[in-house]
C-alpha cells in the first residue's frame, strides 16, 4: 500500500486510512474534472470551424448560411 511505502515504520491502520483517503480523493477529483469537461464541451464541436455546438447547431456556420 502507498502508506506503507511512504513511511516504512507506519502502523497498518494508518496505511489503510491513507490508501482509502487517496482512493476517494482521486475519485472525487476525476468526477469533478469529468463534469467540468462535459460542461465545457457541451454537445460537441463543429467539424468545419471548431465552434461549440449549441441546440444542435453551430452558431458560427449557421449564421452565414
DSSP file (Angstrom, degrees, kcal/mol; ACC not computed):
  #  RESIDUE AA STRUCTURE BP1 BP2  ACC     N-H-->O    O-->H-N    N-H-->O    O-->H-N    TCO  KAPPA ALPHA  PHI   PSI    X-CA   Y-CA   Z-CA
    1    1 A X     >        0   0    0      0, 0.0     4,-1.8     0, 0.0     3,-0.2   0.000 360.0 360.0 360.0 157.4    0.0    0.0    0.0
    2    2 A X  H  >  +     0   0    0      1,-0.2     4,-2.5     2,-0.2     5,-0.2   0.878 360.0  55.8 -63.9 -39.1    1.1    3.6   -0.6
    3    3 A X  H  > S+     0   0    0     12,-0.5     4,-1.6     1,-0.2    -1,-0.2   0.875 108.3  48.3 -62.2 -37.1    1.0    4.4    3.1
    4    4 A X  H  4 S+     0   0    0     -3,-0.2    -1,-0.2     1,-0.2    -2,-0.2   0.860 113.5  47.0 -70.4 -36.0    3.4    1.5    3.8
    5    5 A X  H  < S+     0   0    0     -4,-1.8     3,-0.2     1,-0.2    -2,-0.2   0.859 110.4  52.2 -75.1 -33.9    5.8    2.6    1.1
    6    6 A X  H  < S+     0   0    0     -4,-2.5     2,-0.5     1,-0.3    -2,-0.2   0.923 124.0  22.2 -69.8 -44.3    5.8    6.2    2.1
    7    7 A X  S >< S-     0   0    0     -4,-1.6     3,-1.3    -5,-0.2    -1,-0.3  -0.959  70.9-157.4-127.3 112.5    6.7    5.7    5.7
    8    8 A X  T 3  S+     0   0    0     -2,-0.5    -1,-0.1     1,-0.3    -2,-0.1   0.779  89.4  44.7 -65.1 -29.1    8.4    2.4    6.5
    9    9 A X  T 3  S+     0   0    0      2,-0.0    -1,-0.3     0, 0.0     2,-0.2  -0.047  82.8 129.7-107.0  33.3    7.5    2.2   10.2
   10   10 A X    <   -     0   0    0     -3,-1.3     2,-0.1    -6,-0.2    -3,-0.0  -0.596  63.0-108.9 -88.4 147.4    3.9    3.1   10.0
   11   11 A X    >>  -     0   0    0     -2,-0.2     4,-1.8     1,-0.1     3,-0.6  -0.452  27.2-118.6 -72.6 147.9    1.1    1.1   11.6
   12   12 A X  H 3> S+     0   0    0      1,-0.2     4,-2.6     2,-0.2     5,-0.2   0.834 111.2  58.7 -58.4 -35.4   -1.1   -0.8    9.2
   13   13 A X  H 3> S+     0   0    0      1,-0.2     4,-2.0     2,-0.2    -1,-0.2   0.886 108.0  46.6 -64.5 -36.5   -4.3    1.0   10.3
   14   14 A X  H <> S+     0   0    0     -3,-0.6     4,-2.6     2,-0.2    -1,-0.2   0.878 110.8  52.6 -70.1 -37.0   -2.7    4.3    9.3
   15   15 A X  H  X S+     0   0    0     -4,-1.8     4,-2.3     2,-0.2   -12,-0.5   0.912 110.7  47.2 -63.5 -42.4   -1.6    2.8    6.0
   16   16 A X  H  X S+     0   0    0     -4,-2.6     4,-2.4     2,-0.2    -2,-0.2   0.909 111.7  51.1 -65.3 -42.0   -5.1    1.6    5.2
   17   17 A X  H  X S+     0   0    0     -4,-2.0     4,-2.5    -5,-0.2    -2,-0.2   0.920 110.5  48.4 -61.5 -44.5   -6.5    5.0    6.2
   18   18 A X  H  X S+     0   0    0     -4,-2.6     4,-2.4     1,-0.2    -1,-0.2   0.917 111.6  49.9 -62.1 -43.7   -4.1    6.8    3.9
   19   19 A X  H  X S+     0   0    0     -4,-2.3     4,-2.3     1,-0.2    -2,-0.2   0.900 111.8  47.8 -63.1 -41.3   -4.9    4.4    1.0
   20   20 A X  H  X S+     0   0    0     -4,-2.4     4,-2.5     2,-0.2     5,-0.3   0.913 111.8  49.7 -67.1 -42.5   -8.7    4.9    1.5
   21   21 A X  H  X S+     0   0    0     -4,-2.5     4,-2.2     1,-0.2    -2,-0.2   0.913 112.7  47.2 -62.9 -42.6   -8.3    8.7    1.6
   22   22 A X  H  X S+     0   0    0     -4,-2.4     4,-2.4    -5,-0.2     5,-0.2   0.914 111.1  52.5 -64.5 -42.4   -6.2    8.7   -1.6
   23   23 A X  H  X S+     0   0    0     -4,-2.3     4,-1.9     1,-0.2    -2,-0.2   0.946 115.0  39.2 -59.0 -51.5   -8.7    6.4   -3.4
   24   24 A X  H  X S+     0   0    0     -4,-2.5     4,-2.3     1,-0.2    -1,-0.2   0.835 112.8  57.2 -72.2 -31.1  -11.7    8.6   -2.6
   25   25 A X  H  X S+     0   0    0     -4,-2.2     4,-2.3    -5,-0.3    -1,-0.2   0.914 108.7  46.1 -62.3 -43.1   -9.8   11.8   -3.2
   26   26 A X  H  X S+     0   0    0     -4,-2.4     4,-2.8     2,-0.2     5,-0.2   0.894 111.2  52.8 -66.7 -40.3   -8.8   10.7   -6.7
   27   27 A X  H  X S+     0   0    0     -4,-1.9     4,-2.3    -5,-0.2    -2,-0.2   0.912 111.2  45.9 -61.9 -42.4  -12.4    9.6   -7.4
   28   28 A X  H  X S+     0   0    0     -4,-2.3     4,-2.5     2,-0.2     5,-0.2   0.924 113.5  49.6 -66.1 -44.1  -13.8   13.0   -6.4
   29   29 A X  H  X S+     0   0    0     -4,-2.3     4,-2.3     1,-0.2    -2,-0.2   0.928 113.2  45.7 -60.4 -47.1  -11.1   14.8   -8.4
   30   30 A X  H  X S+     0   0    0     -4,-2.8     4,-2.5     2,-0.2    -1,-0.2   0.894 112.2  51.9 -65.3 -40.6  -11.8   12.7  -11.5
   31   31 A X  H  X S+     0   0    0     -4,-2.3     4,-2.0    -5,-0.2    -2,-0.2   0.920 112.3  44.7 -62.8 -44.2  -15.6   13.1  -11.1
   32   32 A X  H  X S+     0   0    0     -4,-2.5     4,-2.3     2,-0.2    -2,-0.2   0.896 113.6  50.3 -67.3 -39.3  -15.4   16.9  -10.9
   33   33 A X  H  X S+     0   0    0     -4,-2.3     4,-2.4    -5,-0.2    -2,-0.2   0.898 109.2  51.7 -65.2 -40.1  -12.9   17.1  -13.8
   34   34 A X  H  X S+     0   0    0     -4,-2.5     4,-2.5     2,-0.2    -1,-0.2   0.907 110.6  48.0 -63.2 -42.2  -15.2   14.9  -15.9
   35   35 A X  H  X S+     0   0    0     -4,-2.0     4,-2.3     2,-0.2    -1,-0.2   0.895 111.1  51.5 -64.7 -39.6  -18.2   17.2  -15.1
   36   36 A X  H  X S+     0   0    0     -4,-2.3     4,-2.1     2,-0.2    -2,-0.2   0.915 112.3  45.1 -64.2 -43.1  -16.1   20.3  -15.9
   37   37 A X  H  X S+     0   0    0     -4,-2.4     4,-2.4     2,-0.2     5,-0.3   0.911 112.2  52.0 -66.4 -42.6  -15.0   18.9  -19.3
   38   38 A X  H  X S+     0   0    0     -4,-2.5     4,-2.2     1,-0.2    -2,-0.2   0.896 111.4  47.7 -60.6 -40.5  -18.6   17.8  -20.1
   39   39 A X  H  < S+     0   0    0     -4,-2.3    -1,-0.2     1,-0.2    -2,-0.2   0.891 113.2  47.0 -68.6 -39.7  -19.9   21.3  -19.4
   40   40 A X  H  < S+     0   0    0     -4,-2.1    -2,-0.2    -5,-0.2    -1,-0.2   0.851 116.8  42.7 -73.4 -33.6  -17.2   23.0  -21.5
   41   41 A X  H >< S+     0   0    0     -4,-2.4     3,-1.4     1,-0.2    12,-0.4   0.880  84.0 174.8 -79.5 -39.2  -17.6   20.7  -24.5
   42   42 A X  T 3<  -     0   0    0     -4,-2.2    -1,-0.2    -5,-0.3    12,-0.1  -0.526  68.3 -13.4  71.3-128.6  -21.4   20.6  -24.4
   43   43 A X  T 3  S-     0   0    0     10,-1.0     2,-0.3    -2,-0.3    -1,-0.3   0.562 115.6 -86.2 -85.9  -9.0  -23.0   18.8  -27.3
   44   44 A X    <   -     0   0    0     -3,-1.4     9,-2.2     9,-0.3     2,-0.4  -0.903  47.9 -68.4 137.7-165.7  -19.7   18.7  -29.2
   45   45 A X  B     -A   52   0A   0     -2,-0.3     7,-0.2     7,-0.2     2,-0.2  -0.951  43.8-104.0-129.3 148.4  -17.7   20.8  -31.6
   46   46 A X     >  -     0   0    0      5,-3.0     4,-0.8    -2,-0.4    -2,-0.0  -0.484  20.8-145.3 -69.8 135.8  -18.3   21.8  -35.2
   47   47 A X  T  4 S+     0   0    0     -2,-0.2    -1,-0.1     2,-0.1     0, 0.0   0.735  95.4  46.4 -74.1 -22.1  -16.2   19.8  -37.7
   48   48 A X  T  4 S+     0   0    0      3,-0.1    -1,-0.1     1,-0.0    -2,-0.0   0.943 133.0   6.4 -85.2 -55.3  -15.9   22.8  -40.0
   49   49 A X  T  4 S-     0   0    0      2,-0.1    -2,-0.1     0, 0.0    -1,-0.0   0.636  90.2-121.7-110.0 -16.6  -15.0   25.7  -37.7
   50   50 A X     <  +     0   0    0     -4,-0.8    -3,-0.1     1,-0.3     3,-0.1   0.497  58.7 146.7  89.1   3.2  -14.5   24.1  -34.3
   51   51 A X        -     0   0    0     -6,-0.1    -5,-3.0     1,-0.1    -1,-0.3  -0.307  58.2 -94.2 -68.6 157.2  -17.1   26.2  -32.5
   52   52 A X  B     -A   45   0A   0     -7,-0.2     7,-0.6     1,-0.1     2,-0.4  -0.546  39.4-119.7 -72.5 135.4  -19.1   24.7  -29.7
   53   53 A X  E     -B   58   0B   0     -9,-2.2   -10,-1.0   -12,-0.4     2,-0.4  -0.644  31.1-172.9 -79.4 128.4  -22.5   23.1  -30.8
   54   54 A X  E >   -B   57   0B   0      3,-2.5     3,-1.3    -2,-0.4   -12,-0.0  -0.993  69.9 -10.2-125.9 125.0  -25.5   24.8  -29.1
   55   55 A X  T 3  S-     0   0    0     -2,-0.4    -1,-0.2     1,-0.3     3,-0.1   0.892 127.4 -58.8  53.3  45.2  -29.0   23.3  -29.6
   56   56 A X  T 3  S+     0   0    0      1,-0.2     2,-0.3    -3,-0.1    -1,-0.3   0.670 120.6  96.8  61.3  22.1  -27.7   21.0  -32.4
   57   57 A X  E <  S-B   54   0B   0     -3,-1.3    -3,-2.5    -5,-0.1     2,-0.6  -0.990  74.3-124.1-138.4 148.2  -26.5   24.0  -34.4
   58   58 A X  E  >  -B   53   0B   0     -2,-0.3     4,-2.3    -5,-0.2     5,-0.3  -0.810  16.9-152.4 -87.7 120.0  -23.2   25.7  -34.9
   59   59 A X  H  > S+     0   0    0     -7,-0.6     4,-0.6    -2,-0.6    -1,-0.1   0.813  93.2  45.6 -65.1 -27.8  -23.6   29.4  -34.1
   60   60 A X  H  > S+     0   0    0      2,-0.1     4,-0.7     3,-0.1    -1,-0.2   0.940 119.1  36.2 -79.7 -50.5  -20.8   30.4  -36.5
   61   61 A X  H >> S+     0   0    0      1,-0.2     4,-1.2     2,-0.2     3,-0.5   0.874 115.1  54.3 -73.8 -38.1  -21.6   28.3  -39.5
   62   62 A X  H 3< S+     0   0    0     -4,-2.3    -1,-0.2     1,-0.2    -3,-0.2   0.763 102.8  56.4 -72.4 -24.2  -25.4   28.6  -39.3
   63   63 A X  H 3< S+     0   0    0     -4,-0.6    -1,-0.2    -5,-0.3    -2,-0.2   0.771 108.3  48.0 -78.3 -22.5  -25.5   32.4  -39.2
   64   64 A X  H <<        0   0    0     -4,-0.7    -2,-0.2    -3,-0.5    -1,-0.2   0.736 360.0 360.0 -85.0 -24.1  -23.5   32.6  -42.5
   65   65 A X     <        0   0    0     -4,-1.2    -1,-0.2     0, 0.0    -2,-0.2   0.442 360.0 360.0 -89.9 360.0  -25.8   30.0  -44.3
